[in-house]
Structure formats: C-alpha cells, structure tokens
Amino acid sequence: SWAKQKISDQVQEAPAPPTPPPPPPSPRWTPPAPPMADPLSNYKSKKQNTYCQTAYKSSSYNDMTDAAAACNGKSSCGGIYEPGNEPNTYYLCDGWSTGYSSSGSWAKQKISDQVQEAPAPPTPPPPPPSPRWTPPAPPMADPLSNYKSKKQNTYCQTAYKSSSYNDMTDAAAACNGKSSCGGIYEPGNEPNTYYLCDGWSTGYSSSGSWAKQKISDQVQAAPPLEDEDEEEEEEEDEEDPLDNYYTGQPNKKCQTASGTSGYSEISDAAASCNAVSSCGGIYKPARENSYYICAGWSLGSSGSGSYVQQKKSYSVAGPSSAPAPPTPPPPPTVHTEGYGSKMSNTYCQDEGVAYDSLGKAKQDCNREESCGGILNPGGDPSHYFLCKNFKTASSTSGSSVWPKTGFAATSL
C-alpha cells in the first residue's frame, strides 16, 4: 500500500479573464467645420429714409442678424427694414418695393437667396466671378420741390378734411400722387396740421393760414433707364395777377378793407382779390409796408401818400356790367422853392406821420400845400415829421426844424 499527504487547503477559483485585445488605432485628424457665414454679408448697405411698402408684419425680430438669417432662408423675402418709430425692431420685406420715409426708417436689400446648410466638403469650390458693379439708385426727390412758395393769409376753399398730416413732407408726397389735389395748406388755427386741397381755389384768411400750390402731378416711380429720352414740357408763363388792375391812384384810400392783416407782396394781394368777386381793388397805406384788398370800391382822400388800384374785372351795381376806367387824378402840386436853414432848439405842430429820411419827408411836404416845413424831434432823432403850416415854439429837448420856402414862422 501507499499514501500522499496534502500540504495545504486549496479552493478551486475561477480562471483569470482573458487578456483584452489591444485598442484600435486612432482615426486620422479631422479639421473642425468652418464657421457659418455672417447672415448680414448677404445684404447691401442701408438705404436711409426708406421703408418696405409690403412687409411680413405678423412677426418681428429684436436682433438684426436673426432677421437677416430668416430672410436668407425665405425666397420671397427681398430684404429687412427697421421702422423709424420702432427702433431695434426688424421686419422682413415681402419682395423689394420701397417708398420714401420721413420718420427715419431704413432698409437693407438682400443680394441673393441663401439657405443655411451643412458645411461644404473640405475642398472649397472656386469662388464665383465678381458681379458687375451696379451704381446705387439716385436719391428720391424731395416731395416739396414740386411746390411753389407759400402764399400767406390764404386758405383752400375746398379741401380733403377727412384726413390730415402732422408732417408737411408727408402731405406733399400724398398730394403729388393724387391728380385732383392742387396743393397743401395749414390752417392758422391748427398749427402743424396739413390738409390736401381739392383743386386750387383759394380765399383770403384772417387767421394766418397759408397754402402752397402744386406745380405738376408727380407719382413716385423708379428712375428711367439711361437710354430713354424724355422730352420736358415747357411750363407756360403764368399770368401776372396785376394785369387785371388799372394804374394806381395816389392820395386815395379804400373806405372798407377786408381782413386785419395785409400782404407783404402786392402780387399776392392782387391774386387774392382776383379770386373774390366782391373785391374792388387793392390798397396800400402810406404808413405800412403791407397791401390790403378792398371790400367793394368806395374811396376816400388820403393826405399821407396812400394809393389804390382798381380791379378791371370788378362789377359795379348799376346799368353797366363793368366799371369804366378811373379818371386819373390831376398831378399833385409840387413846390420847388426848397427849404431854409436848419432852426435848432425849435419844434412845430406836426401831422403825426413819421418818415425814416429827411429827403422823403421833404418830398411829401412839397406835395402838400399846408406843409410848412420838416420837424426832427430831439426825443426821436431817427424820424422826421411834416409841420402843419409853420407854427413853431422853443424846444428844450434839442428838436430842429427846416422851414419850407414861402412859409414864415408863427408862434404856437
């Protein structure tokens, strides 16, 4: 027999795990994708004072880049614009039809349709040929350049009162696009409010209204092609309003005049009188640089150099339908004797009409039989007055007089 002795206790264990395979080889290095192009690089420069006439108003963007990206992905979008009254708010333009904006809006036109796609393969395609340079569109003409100068103290007798404008340029642009509109006007009792005139029939305004007549109908359109020849129509010379008046009558005044404020230009007064059938003529007081229109034709004498002009087309009630030409007054008697030496520290009883120059005062004094000389008051040395006859007295204020030849001084 035989036996084998155990040396130590041993427990059967699980076999060791297999050796893991070596890691796969590292892939080749791939360059990062190129950065996405700036959406705004697909747009032309800003066009100031411009708005899109049709826009997608249902949605807006607070970031200009987001608006540009959205427009790039929309084939019907022609550009983006920011309204002047909505700063930092951007809209997509439906197509590219723009108009003039007076509120400070601006627009950017899209160059081409772009859709954001995955980056191109590593080998970029050759760059496209550069497009031919397109000259920028000429600036839009100022709507007010199609209007004559303001006519003060004038209103439109018929106007489109259903709508008004707070900006004169907007009113002018609206009138330019309306063939029946003859001009624009601002009522004196509604400052900074402008209306369109229905035709061009005006009247005198005592509240300070003014009107501007439209020169021709203008509709804002694209500029013509360079190879188109357009013949410009010559404007007919306007009829002078003063052609409807007889020669002026000096030393006359209208007994009744219309309005409390006159016209600074005689042609404006004549045009206003021509438009009113009851106006008989125009009248200029000697003491004012203003012209008034006469209600009817009732005259009085003036000793201060006022004058009137009768309207030829004024109808006087009676058997005759048109007034006969006025009989010119006899020429005023003019003294040619001259004046004596200046009498210092002396004053006279004056007629109350002031003159800016000694020469003009002497000229009017020569026309009046009762004028005996010229007074230069010590308290008002820049003015001259006509003396009634030549009654004088001593002056303590430094007044001076010039006696007209033929008049002897008598005491006051």
GUKOL-264977 format. One record per residue (C-alpha): x, y, z. Coordinates in steps of 0.001 Angstrom, whole numbers, plus 500000, padded with zeros to 6 digits. Layout:
// residues N
XYZ ...
// end
This chain:
// residues 412
500000500000500000 500993503824499599 499627507282500571 500178511024499651 499806513770502283 498066517208501423 500303520136502067 497598522889502448 493924523590501790 493229524866498192 489884526026496800 489196525849493140 488946529514491756 487550530884488541 490018531148485731 491575534573485120 489821536701482479 491331536720479046 493751539458478161 491838542301476421 492717542931472805 494833545994472021 492861549260471382 492021550062467780 494288552546466025 493377556267466440 491402557765463496 493008560351461251 492560564025462491 489504565777461026 489649569596460815 486786571472462526 483887572702460382 484424576237459052 482431578943460869 478976579767459435 478961582912457251 477531586116458747 473901586345457530 474303590147457086 477050589625454477 474238588823452013 472840592375452165 473571595721450529 474241598882452504 471470600645454418 469103602911452465 468208605753454818 464720607352454861 463283604238453155 460610601728454155 459275598485452611 455800599065451172 454830595421451840 456259593519454814 455587590430456919 454135592369459864 452895589233461664 456356588594463119 459265590832464085 462829590367465342 464716592133468107 468086591200466590 469057592353463103 471216589230462493 468252586935463305 466056588883460875 468737588649458155 469103584871458643 465328584382458442 465121586444455237 468035584500453688 466006581302454057 462831582778452523 462874583106448722 460047585680448670 461871587966451140 463626590867449414 465290592458452452 464832593716456015 463862597093457431 463642598955460744 460745601475461138 461804604897462440 459070604769465084 460051601229466240 463792601299466982 465541597902467339 462552596127465761 463152594458462385 460683593149459777 461069591023456638 460196592739453342 457759590917451045 459661591380447786 461526594671447347 459140597607446781 460223600654448794 458998604211449433 460208607427450986 460080607641454801 460089610900456772 460295609144460164 463890607872459859 463186604281458715 465909602351456842 466044599177454754 468694596692453512 468158594788450260 469032591082450103 471653590258447457 470650586609446824 468685583739448400 470729581805450978 469661578705452924 471811577605455897 473210574182455019 475875571829456363 479433572970455724 480808572174452299 483393569405451766 486953570273452751 487901571184449183 486124574516448583 484777575222445105 486394578032443134 484937581459444014 482220582707441663 483135585590439374 482609589020440890 479281590569439819 479321593686437706 479153596854439773 475649598321439890 475510602058440579 473321602999443544 469850604329442803 469689608136442767 468247609700445916 464476610182445914 463477613750445095 462150615909447915 458318615925447571 458268619663448453 460356620515445374 457122620177443360 455505623194445076 455565626966444688 456378629327447543 453977629807450439 451012632153449947 450443633799453302 446947634643454603 445432632156452147 443301629032452600 441923626363450248 438170626817449789 437711623069449229 439947620536450989 440043616851451891 439179617369455574 438668613655456283 442418613146456721 445251615377457876 449026615099458188 451367616103461010 454368616333458668 454388618762455732 456603616439453629 454131613553454040 451251615818452958 453235616973449908 454034613382448903 450361612377449234 449241615347447114 451872614553444455 450289611121443974 446715612488443716 445830614096440376 442866616021441809 444994617621444554 446041621178443728 448225621889446773 448501621769450559 447582624228453286 447977624777457026 445047626457458847 446078629329461105 444072627853463980 445603624351463531 449390624817463547 451476621858462296 448373620236460745 448318619968456952 445439619234454541 445262618423450822 443488620975448621 440765619656446305 441789621539443152 443186625040443633 440520627541444664 441803629818447422 440466632667449539 441737635278451941 442438634095455518 442461636433458513 443685633705460903 447197633351459446 446602630289457227 448967629632454305 448880627449451202 451375626025448681 450284625298445104 451422622078443421 453389622656440209 452542619368438476 451263615859439185 454065613595440342 453831609904441192 456909608423442867 458341605837440472 461610604096439650 464147606236437781 464016605868433962 466628603877432051 469668605812430915 468979605164427212 465425606572427388 464932610082426081 462172612083427736 461031615386426355 460475618006429016 457375620074428582 457992623783428986 455763625377431562 453634628145430248 454338631520431750 451830632262434471 449596635239434055 450609638178436215 447769638906438716 448442642652438316 447411642528434642 443820642728435938 444335646202437507 444280649796436326 447061652260437041 447360653221440718 445647656337442097 447779658253444631 446387660037447721 443379657705447816 442284655036450279 439603652331450471 436801653199452879 436382649487453731 439141646867453540 438973643115454146 440967641434456907 443065642713459760 446438641660458325 447730642572454898 450035641001452316 453758641677452147 453736641314448318 451445643306446032 451145640325443647 449787638140446482 447195640792447363 446220641110443688 445835637323443296 443672637118446430 441467639989445216 441108638341441793 439672635247443498 436971637227445373 434182638726443224 433282641346445866 436833642731445960 437118646016444045 440871646516444220 443941646728446426 445056649442448819 448428650377450370 448503652746453368 451451655149453310 452429654245456867 452686650488456269 454613648127454018 451503645976453568 448778645658450932 445064645135451645 442124644093449486 439156646467449239 435620645322450043 433792646894447111 435141650139445648 434359653116447868 437231655599448050 438239658474450295 441028661056450177 444394660448451834 446845663194452740 449623660818453774 450522659318450382 448336656178450359 447297654797446975 444810652323445462 444496650218442291 441093649247440924 440434645734439632 439401645758435962 437007642819436302 435156644256439324 431451644732438550 429773647819439980 425996647524440629 424135649576438046 423384649620434333 426996648973433372 428367645471433931 431985646611434194 433441649780435723 434784652446433485 438488653078433764 439129655549436599 439845659104435628 443445659771436569 443666662491439226 445393665745438387 449096665683439221 449772666964442742 451118670464443138 454823670252443845 456642673152445455 460125673676444133 461142676581446317 463335674430448609 463990674867452309 465638677374454574 468471676742457006 468012674381459931 466489676049463022 467918674413466155 466080674087469518 462752674626467772 459720672415467217 456461672668465281 452977671177465371 453338668034463199 450876665902461230 451746662654463068 453258660694460133 456889659583460669 459499659311457884 462803657466458003 464710660057455940 464761663827455607 464651663592451806 461449661535451765 459812663888454267 460692666913452105 459344665148449030 455925664585450643 455931668094452176 456375669532448684 453167667754447620 451047669269450392 450024672925450312 449551673056454085 453001671659454946 455266674467456144 458441672545456978 460086669476458476 460477668573462179 463250666382463623 462269665739467300 465017665774469884 463445662755471612 463197660785468330 466189661883466226 465847658988463716 462473660199462350 461133663272460570 457605664763460583 455696667265458417 454815670600460057 451225671863459813 451708675318458281 454710676574460262 453692677306463839 456795676898465991 457932677197469587 461172676910471565 462339673323472280 464182672169475396 464792668635474083 467015669575471119 464405669440468342 465117671086464974 463013672294462028 463615673182458376 461209675909457057 459844675438453549 460403678441451282 457410680777451377 456353679971454962 457071682357457840 457255681004461365 454365681907463693 454200681147467392 452165678257468739 
// end
